[in-house]
C-alpha cells in the first residue's frame, strides 16, 4: 500500500470540491433564470438552492470519507442504498450530466455567435 492511500483524508479538499460545484452551478443558471423576479424572491430562491446543494454535497462528502481511496460513486451507492436504487441513481446522474453538457454548449454557442 502506498503512502497516498494511507494518508488521512483532508476536509479542506472536500470543502473545495463542494464549494466549486455549488458556486459553478449557481453562477451559471440561477441568476439568469431569476432576472424577471423581484429581488426578495430571487435572493430567497438562491439561498434555498445554496442550502440544498451544500447539504447534498456534505452528505456525499461524508459517504466518501468512509470508503477507501479510489472508490467510485457506483460502489458507494450500491453499498449504501442497494442495487435497484443504484441503477436509478446512475440513470439520474447521467441525465443531469447530459442536460448540463447541453446547457453549457448551448450557452457557449450563443456567446460565440455574437
DSSP file (Angstrom, degrees, kcal/mol; ACC not computed):
  #  RESIDUE AA STRUCTURE BP1 BP2  ACC     N-H-->O    O-->H-N    N-H-->O    O-->H-N    TCO  KAPPA ALPHA  PHI   PSI    X-CA   Y-CA   Z-CA
    1    1 A X              0   0    0      0, 0.0     2,-0.1     0, 0.0     0, 0.0   0.000 360.0 360.0 360.0 138.8    0.0    0.0    0.0
    2    2 A X     >  -     0   0    0      1,-0.1     4,-1.3     5,-0.0     3,-0.1  -0.343 360.0-112.1 -85.3 167.1    1.4    3.4   -0.9
    3    3 A X  H  > S+     0   0    0      1,-0.2     4,-1.0     2,-0.2    -1,-0.1   0.826 116.0  61.0 -65.5 -31.1    1.7    6.4    1.4
    4    4 A X  H  4 S+     0   0    0      1,-0.2     3,-0.3     2,-0.2    -1,-0.2   0.896 104.8  46.7 -64.1 -40.6   -1.0    8.2   -0.6
    5    5 A X  H  4 S+     0   0    0      1,-0.2    64,-0.3    -3,-0.1    -1,-0.2   0.817 112.9  49.4 -72.5 -30.3   -3.6    5.5    0.2
    6    6 A X  H  < S+     0   0    0     -4,-1.3    -1,-0.2     2,-0.1    -2,-0.2   0.629  86.6 110.5 -83.1 -13.6   -2.7    5.5    3.9
    7    7 A X  S  < S-     0   0    0     -4,-1.0     2,-0.1    -3,-0.3     3,-0.1  -0.357  77.4-110.0 -65.8 137.8   -2.9    9.3    4.2
    8    8 A X        -     0   0    0      1,-0.1    -1,-0.1    -2,-0.1     2,-0.1  -0.448  38.5-105.1 -68.1 138.4   -5.9   10.7    6.2
    9    9 A X        -     0   0    0     56,-0.2     2,-0.5    -2,-0.1    -1,-0.1  -0.374  31.7-131.3 -65.9 141.9   -8.4   12.4    4.1
   10   10 A X     >  -     0   0    0      1,-0.1     4,-1.1    -2,-0.1     3,-0.2  -0.827   6.3-152.8 -98.4 130.2   -8.4   16.2    4.3
   11   11 A X  H  > S+     0   0    0     -2,-0.5     4,-2.4     1,-0.2     5,-0.2   0.783  92.8  69.1 -68.7 -26.5  -11.6   18.0    4.9
   12   12 A X  H  > S+     0   0    0      1,-0.2     4,-2.1     2,-0.2    -1,-0.2   0.928  99.7  45.6 -58.1 -47.4  -10.2   21.1    3.2
   13   13 A X  H  > S+     0   0    0     -3,-0.2     4,-2.0     1,-0.2    -1,-0.2   0.844 111.2  53.5 -69.3 -32.4  -10.2   19.4   -0.2
   14   14 A X  H  X S+     0   0    0     -4,-1.1     4,-2.2     2,-0.2    -1,-0.2   0.906 108.8  49.2 -64.2 -41.3  -13.7   18.1    0.3
   15   15 A X  H  X S+     0   0    0     -4,-2.4     4,-2.9     1,-0.2    -2,-0.2   0.883 108.9  53.4 -65.1 -38.3  -14.8   21.6    1.1
   16   16 A X  H  X S+     0   0    0     -4,-2.1     4,-2.4     2,-0.2    -1,-0.2   0.896 108.6  49.1 -64.2 -39.8  -13.1   22.9   -2.1
   17   17 A X  H  X S+     0   0    0     -4,-2.0     4,-2.1     2,-0.2    -2,-0.2   0.932 114.2  45.6 -63.9 -45.3  -14.9   20.3   -4.2
   18   18 A X  H  X S+     0   0    0     -4,-2.2     4,-2.8     2,-0.2     5,-0.3   0.932 113.5  48.9 -64.1 -46.3  -18.3   21.3   -2.7
   19   19 A X  H  X S+     0   0    0     -4,-2.9     4,-2.7     1,-0.2     5,-0.3   0.909 111.4  49.7 -62.3 -42.5  -17.6   25.0   -3.0
   20   20 A X  H  X S+     0   0    0     -4,-2.4     4,-2.1    -5,-0.2    -1,-0.2   0.898 113.7  45.5 -63.5 -40.3  -16.6   24.7   -6.6
   21   21 A X  H  X S+     0   0    0     -4,-2.1     4,-2.3    -5,-0.2     5,-0.3   0.934 116.1  44.7 -68.4 -46.2  -19.6   22.7   -7.5
   22   22 A X  H  X S+     0   0    0     -4,-2.8     4,-2.1     1,-0.2     5,-0.2   0.930 117.2  44.0 -65.6 -46.1  -22.1   24.9   -5.7
   23   23 A X  H  X S+     0   0    0     -4,-2.7     4,-2.5    -5,-0.3     5,-0.2   0.913 114.3  50.3 -66.9 -42.3  -20.6   28.1   -6.9
   24   24 A X  H  X S+     0   0    0     -4,-2.1     4,-1.1    -5,-0.3    -2,-0.2   0.931 114.0  42.8 -63.3 -46.9  -20.3   26.9  -10.5
   25   25 A X  H  X>S+     0   0    0     -4,-2.3     4,-1.6    -5,-0.2     5,-0.5   0.906 117.1  46.6 -66.6 -41.5  -23.8   25.6  -10.8
   26   26 A X  I  <>S+     0   0    0     -4,-2.1     5,-0.9    -5,-0.3     4,-0.5   0.880 111.1  50.5 -69.6 -38.4  -25.4   28.6   -9.1
   27   27 A X  I  <5S+     0   0    0     -4,-2.5    -1,-0.2    -5,-0.2    -2,-0.2   0.751 111.0  51.5 -72.6 -22.0  -23.4   31.2  -11.1
   28   28 A X  I  <5S+     0   0    0     -4,-1.1    -2,-0.2    -5,-0.2     4,-0.2   0.955 126.0   4.7 -79.6 -51.1  -24.3   29.6  -14.4
   29   29 A X  I  X5S+     0   0    0     -4,-1.6     4,-2.2     2,-0.1     3,-0.3   0.863 111.3  65.7-109.3 -42.7  -28.1   29.2  -14.3
   30   30 A X  I  ><S+     0   0    0     -5,-0.5     4,-1.9    -4,-0.5    -3,-0.1   0.885 100.5  48.8 -63.5 -45.3  -29.9   30.7  -11.4
   31   31 A X  H  4<S+     0   0    0     -5,-0.9    -1,-0.2     1,-0.2    -2,-0.1   0.882 113.1  49.5 -62.0 -34.4  -29.2   34.5  -11.8
   32   32 A X  H >4 S+     0   0    0     -3,-0.3     3,-1.1     1,-0.2    -1,-0.2   0.921 112.6  46.8 -67.7 -42.9  -30.3   34.3  -15.5
   33   33 A X  H 3< S+     0   0    0     -4,-2.2     3,-0.4     1,-0.2    -1,-0.2   0.795 113.3  49.4 -68.8 -27.9  -33.5   32.4  -14.6
   34   34 A X  T >< S+     0   0    0     -4,-1.9     3,-1.0    -5,-0.2    -1,-0.2   0.244  76.1 107.7 -96.5  13.3  -34.3   34.9  -11.8
   35   35 A X  T <  S+     0   0    0     -3,-1.1    -1,-0.2     1,-0.3    -2,-0.1   0.830  82.8  44.6 -62.4 -32.3  -33.8   38.0  -13.8
   36   36 A X  T 3  S+     0   0    0     -3,-0.4    -1,-0.3    -4,-0.2    -2,-0.1   0.563  97.3  92.2 -89.0  -8.1  -37.5   38.8  -14.0
   37   37 A X  S <  S-     0   0    0     -3,-1.0    -3,-0.0     1,-0.1     2,-0.0  -0.426  86.0 -96.9 -83.6 159.7  -38.2   38.0  -10.3
   38   38 A X     >  -     0   0    0     -2,-0.1     4,-2.5     1,-0.1     5,-0.2  -0.321  37.8-108.8 -67.6 160.1  -38.2   40.6   -7.6
   39   39 A X  H  > S+     0   0    0      1,-0.2     4,-2.9     2,-0.2     5,-0.3   0.903 116.2  52.1 -60.5 -43.9  -35.0   40.8   -5.5
   40   40 A X  H  > S+     0   0    0      1,-0.2     4,-2.4     2,-0.2    -1,-0.2   0.936 113.6  42.4 -60.1 -48.4  -36.5   39.3   -2.4
   41   41 A X  H  > S+     0   0    0      2,-0.2     4,-2.4     1,-0.2    -1,-0.2   0.882 114.9  51.0 -68.5 -37.2  -37.9   36.2   -4.2
   42   42 A X  H  X S+     0   0    0     -4,-2.5     4,-2.3     2,-0.2    -2,-0.2   0.931 112.6  45.2 -63.7 -45.7  -34.7   35.8   -6.3
   43   43 A X  H  X S+     0   0    0     -4,-2.9     4,-2.3    -5,-0.2    -2,-0.2   0.892 112.4  52.8 -64.5 -39.4  -32.5   36.0   -3.2
   44   44 A X  H  X S+     0   0    0     -4,-2.4     4,-2.2    -5,-0.3    -2,-0.2   0.924 111.1  45.5 -62.2 -45.6  -34.8   33.6   -1.3
   45   45 A X  H  X S+     0   0    0     -4,-2.4     4,-2.5     1,-0.2    -1,-0.2   0.892 112.0  52.1 -67.1 -39.3  -34.6   31.0   -4.1
   46   46 A X  H  X S+     0   0    0     -4,-2.3     4,-2.5     2,-0.2    -1,-0.2   0.896 110.3  48.6 -62.8 -39.6  -30.8   31.4   -4.4
   47   47 A X  H  X S+     0   0    0     -4,-2.3     4,-2.6     2,-0.2    -2,-0.2   0.908 111.8  48.6 -67.5 -41.7  -30.5   30.8   -0.7
   48   48 A X  H  X S+     0   0    0     -4,-2.2     4,-2.4     2,-0.2    -2,-0.2   0.917 113.2  47.8 -62.9 -43.1  -32.7   27.7   -0.8
   49   49 A X  H  X S+     0   0    0     -4,-2.5     4,-2.4     2,-0.2     5,-0.2   0.915 112.5  49.1 -64.3 -43.0  -30.7   26.3   -3.8
   50   50 A X  H  X S+     0   0    0     -4,-2.5     4,-2.7     1,-0.2    -2,-0.2   0.930 111.4  49.8 -60.4 -45.8  -27.4   27.0   -2.0
   51   51 A X  H  X S+     0   0    0     -4,-2.6     4,-2.2     1,-0.2    -2,-0.2   0.912 113.0  45.1 -62.1 -44.8  -28.6   25.3    1.2
   52   52 A X  H  X S+     0   0    0     -4,-2.4     4,-2.1     2,-0.2    -1,-0.2   0.897 115.3  47.0 -69.6 -39.0  -29.8   22.2   -0.6
   53   53 A X  H  X S+     0   0    0     -4,-2.4     4,-2.1    -5,-0.2    -2,-0.2   0.889 112.0  51.3 -68.4 -38.2  -26.7   21.9   -2.8
   54   54 A X  H  X S+     0   0    0     -4,-2.7     4,-2.3    -5,-0.2    -2,-0.2   0.942 113.0  43.9 -62.9 -47.6  -24.4   22.5    0.2
   55   55 A X  H  X S+     0   0    0     -4,-2.2     4,-2.1     2,-0.2    -2,-0.2   0.863 112.8  50.5 -71.1 -35.2  -26.1   19.8    2.3
   56   56 A X  H  X S+     0   0    0     -4,-2.1     4,-2.0     2,-0.2    -1,-0.2   0.897 112.4  48.9 -67.2 -37.3  -26.3   17.2   -0.5
   57   57 A X  H  X S+     0   0    0     -4,-2.1     4,-2.3     2,-0.2    -2,-0.2   0.887 110.3  50.4 -66.0 -39.3  -22.6   17.9   -1.1
   58   58 A X  H  X S+     0   0    0     -4,-2.3     4,-2.5     2,-0.2    -2,-0.2   0.880 109.6  50.7 -67.1 -37.3  -21.8   17.4    2.6
   59   59 A X  H  X S+     0   0    0     -4,-2.1     4,-2.1     2,-0.2    -2,-0.2   0.904 111.4  48.3 -65.1 -40.6  -23.7   14.2    2.7
   60   60 A X  H  X S+     0   0    0     -4,-2.0     4,-2.3     2,-0.2    -2,-0.2   0.890 111.0  51.0 -65.7 -39.3  -21.8   12.9   -0.4
   61   61 A X  H  X S+     0   0    0     -4,-2.3     4,-2.1     2,-0.2    -2,-0.2   0.916 108.8  51.2 -62.8 -43.6  -18.5   14.0    1.3
   62   62 A X  H  X S+     0   0    0     -4,-2.5     4,-0.6     1,-0.2    -2,-0.2   0.901 111.1  47.9 -62.1 -40.9  -19.4   12.1    4.4
   63   63 A X  H >< S+     0   0    0     -4,-2.1     3,-0.8     1,-0.2    -1,-0.2   0.909 111.7  50.8 -65.0 -40.9  -20.1    9.0    2.5
   64   64 A X  H >< S+     0   0    0     -4,-2.3     3,-1.5     1,-0.2    -2,-0.2   0.846 102.8  59.0 -66.3 -34.3  -16.8    9.3    0.5
   65   65 A X  H 3< S+     0   0    0     -4,-2.1    -1,-0.2     1,-0.3    -2,-0.2   0.693 100.6  57.6 -70.2 -16.8  -14.7    9.7    3.7
   66   66 A X  T << S+     0   0    0     -3,-0.8     2,-0.3    -4,-0.6    -1,-0.3   0.349 100.2  68.8 -94.1   6.2  -15.9    6.3    4.9
   67   67 A X  S <  S-     0   0    0     -3,-1.5     3,-0.1    -4,-0.1     4,-0.1  -0.882  90.9 -96.3-122.6 155.2  -14.6    4.5    1.8
   68   68 A X    >   -     0   0    0     -2,-0.3     3,-1.7     1,-0.1     2,-0.1  -0.199  53.6 -80.7 -67.3 161.8  -11.1    3.8    0.6
   69   69 A X  T 3  S+     0   0    0    -64,-0.3    -1,-0.1     1,-0.2     3,-0.1  -0.381 117.6  31.7 -61.4 134.8   -9.4    6.0   -1.9
   70   70 A X  T 3  S+     0   0    0      1,-0.3    -1,-0.2    -3,-0.1     2,-0.2   0.362  79.1 143.0  97.3  -4.3  -10.5    5.1   -5.4
   71   71 A X    <   -     0   0    0     -3,-1.7    -1,-0.3    -7,-0.1     2,-0.1  -0.502  44.5-133.8 -69.4 136.0  -14.0    4.0   -4.6
   72   72 A X     >  -     0   0    0     -2,-0.2     4,-2.1     1,-0.1     5,-0.2  -0.405  18.1-112.4 -88.1 165.9  -16.4    5.0   -7.3
   73   73 A X  H  > S+     0   0    0      1,-0.2     4,-2.5     2,-0.2     5,-0.2   0.873 120.0  55.7 -60.8 -37.6  -19.8    6.7   -6.9
   74   74 A X  H  > S+     0   0    0      2,-0.2     4,-2.3     1,-0.2    -1,-0.2   0.909 107.0  48.4 -62.0 -44.2  -21.3    3.5   -8.2
   75   75 A X  H  > S+     0   0    0      2,-0.2     4,-2.0     1,-0.2    -2,-0.2   0.913 112.8  48.0 -62.9 -44.0  -19.6    1.4   -5.5
   76   76 A X  H  X S+     0   0    0     -4,-2.1     4,-2.2     1,-0.2     5,-0.2   0.930 114.0  44.7 -66.3 -46.0  -20.7    3.8   -2.7
   77   77 A X  H  X>S+     0   0    0     -4,-2.5     4,-2.7     1,-0.2     5,-0.5   0.887 112.2  52.1 -68.5 -37.0  -24.3    4.0   -3.8
   78   78 A X  H  X5S+     0   0    0     -4,-2.3     4,-1.0    -5,-0.2    -1,-0.2   0.900 113.7  44.6 -63.9 -39.1  -24.6    0.2   -4.4
   79   79 A X  H  <5S+     0   0    0     -4,-2.0    -2,-0.2    -5,-0.2    -1,-0.2   0.875 121.0  38.1 -71.8 -37.7  -23.3   -0.4   -0.9
   80   80 A X  H  <5S+     0   0    0     -4,-2.2    -2,-0.2    -5,-0.2    -3,-0.2   0.876 132.4  16.4 -85.6 -38.7  -25.4    2.2    0.9
   81   81 A X  H  <5S-     0   0    0     -4,-2.7     4,-0.5     1,-0.2    -3,-0.2   0.412 105.2-108.2-121.9   2.6  -28.8    2.0   -0.9
   82   82 A X     X< -     0   0    0     -4,-1.0     4,-1.4    -5,-0.5    -1,-0.2  -0.099  37.4 -70.7  93.6 168.2  -28.9   -1.3   -2.8
   83   83 A X  H  > S+     0   0    0      2,-0.2     4,-2.0     1,-0.2     5,-0.2   0.883 124.0  52.1 -70.6 -41.2  -28.7   -2.3   -6.4
   84   84 A X  H  > S+     0   0    0      1,-0.2     4,-2.0     2,-0.2    -1,-0.2   0.947 114.6  42.0 -62.5 -48.5  -32.1   -1.1   -7.6
   85   85 A X  H  > S+     0   0    0     -4,-0.5     4,-2.7     1,-0.2    -1,-0.2   0.784 109.5  60.6 -70.2 -25.6  -31.6    2.4   -6.3
   86   86 A X  H  X S+     0   0    0     -4,-1.4     4,-2.5     2,-0.2    -1,-0.2   0.909 105.8  46.8 -64.5 -41.8  -28.0    2.3   -7.6
   87   87 A X  H  X S+     0   0    0     -4,-2.0     4,-2.3     2,-0.2    -2,-0.2   0.926 113.7  47.7 -65.2 -44.7  -29.3    1.9  -11.1
   88   88 A X  H  X S+     0   0    0     -4,-2.0     4,-2.3     1,-0.2    -2,-0.2   0.911 112.8  49.4 -61.9 -42.3  -31.9    4.6  -10.6
   89   89 A X  H  X S+     0   0    0     -4,-2.7     4,-2.7     2,-0.2    -2,-0.2   0.902 110.1  50.9 -63.9 -41.6  -29.2    6.9   -9.2
   90   90 A X  H  X S+     0   0    0     -4,-2.5     4,-2.4     2,-0.2    -2,-0.2   0.907 111.0  47.6 -63.1 -42.4  -26.9    6.2  -12.1
   91   91 A X  H  X S+     0   0    0     -4,-2.3     4,-2.4     2,-0.2    -1,-0.2   0.905 113.1  49.6 -64.2 -41.1  -29.5    7.0  -14.7
   92   92 A X  H  X S+     0   0    0     -4,-2.3     4,-2.5     2,-0.2    -2,-0.2   0.921 111.3  47.8 -64.4 -44.8  -30.4   10.2  -12.8
   93   93 A X  H  X S+     0   0    0     -4,-2.7     4,-2.4     1,-0.2    -2,-0.2   0.914 112.4  49.6 -63.6 -42.4  -26.7   11.3  -12.6
   94   94 A X  H  X S+     0   0    0     -4,-2.4     4,-2.4     2,-0.2    -1,-0.2   0.914 110.9  50.2 -62.2 -42.2  -26.2   10.5  -16.3
   95   95 A X  H  X S+     0   0    0     -4,-2.4     4,-2.5     2,-0.2    -2,-0.2   0.926 111.3  48.0 -61.3 -45.7  -29.4   12.5  -17.2
   96   96 A X  H  X S+     0   0    0     -4,-2.5     4,-2.6     1,-0.2    -1,-0.2   0.904 111.8  49.9 -63.4 -41.3  -28.2   15.5  -15.2
   97   97 A X  H  X S+     0   0    0     -4,-2.4     4,-2.4     2,-0.2    -1,-0.2   0.894 111.1  48.8 -66.1 -38.9  -24.8   15.4  -16.7
   98   98 A X  H  X S+     0   0    0     -4,-2.4     4,-2.4     2,-0.2    -2,-0.2   0.917 112.5  48.1 -65.1 -42.4  -26.2   15.3  -20.2
   99   99 A X  H  X S+     0   0    0     -4,-2.5     4,-2.6     2,-0.2    -2,-0.2   0.906 111.9  50.0 -64.2 -41.2  -28.5   18.2  -19.5
  100  100 A X  H  X S+     0   0    0     -4,-2.6     4,-2.6     2,-0.2     5,-0.2   0.911 110.1  50.1 -63.8 -42.0  -25.6   20.2  -18.0
  101  101 A X  H  X S+     0   0    0     -4,-2.4     4,-2.5     1,-0.2    -2,-0.2   0.925 111.6  48.6 -61.2 -44.4  -23.5   19.5  -21.1
  102  102 A X  H  X S+     0   0    0     -4,-2.4     4,-2.7     2,-0.2     5,-0.2   0.912 111.3  50.5 -60.7 -43.3  -26.3   20.6  -23.3
  103  103 A X  H  X S+     0   0    0     -4,-2.6     4,-2.3     1,-0.2     5,-0.2   0.923 112.4  45.5 -63.9 -44.5  -26.8   23.8  -21.3
  104  104 A X  H  X S+     0   0    0     -4,-2.6     4,-2.5     2,-0.2     5,-0.2   0.912 114.7  48.0 -65.8 -41.6  -23.1   24.7  -21.4
  105  105 A X  H  X S+     0   0    0     -4,-2.5     4,-2.2    -5,-0.2    -2,-0.2   0.927 113.9  45.9 -65.9 -44.0  -22.8   24.0  -25.1
  106  106 A X  H  X S+     0   0    0     -4,-2.7     4,-1.7    -5,-0.2    -1,-0.2   0.891 114.4  48.1 -68.1 -37.7  -26.0   26.0  -26.0
  107  107 A X  H  X S+     0   0    0     -4,-2.3     4,-1.7    -5,-0.2    -2,-0.2   0.912 113.9  46.4 -67.7 -41.5  -24.9   28.9  -23.8
  108  108 A X  H  X S+     0   0    0     -4,-2.5     4,-2.8    -5,-0.2    -2,-0.2   0.848 108.3  57.1 -69.7 -32.3  -21.4   29.0  -25.2
  109  109 A X  H  X S+     0   0    0     -4,-2.2     4,-2.0     1,-0.2    -1,-0.2   0.901 107.0  48.6 -62.7 -40.3  -22.8   28.7  -28.7
  110  110 A X  H  X S+     0   0    0     -4,-1.7     4,-0.7     2,-0.2    -1,-0.2   0.881 113.3  47.6 -66.3 -37.4  -24.9   31.9  -28.2
  111  111 A X  H >< S+     0   0    0     -4,-1.7     3,-0.7     1,-0.2    -2,-0.2   0.920 113.0  47.5 -68.8 -43.8  -21.8   33.7  -26.8
  112  112 A X  H 3< S+     0   0    0     -4,-2.8    -2,-0.2     1,-0.2    -1,-0.2   0.859 106.1  58.4 -67.3 -35.4  -19.6   32.6  -29.7
  113  113 A X  H 3<        0   0    0     -4,-2.0    -1,-0.2     1,-0.3    -2,-0.2   0.703 360.0 360.0 -70.3 -18.2  -22.1   33.5  -32.3
  114  114 A X    <<        0   0    0     -3,-0.7    -1,-0.3    -4,-0.7    -2,-0.2   0.473 360.0 360.0 -82.3 360.0  -22.2   37.2  -31.2
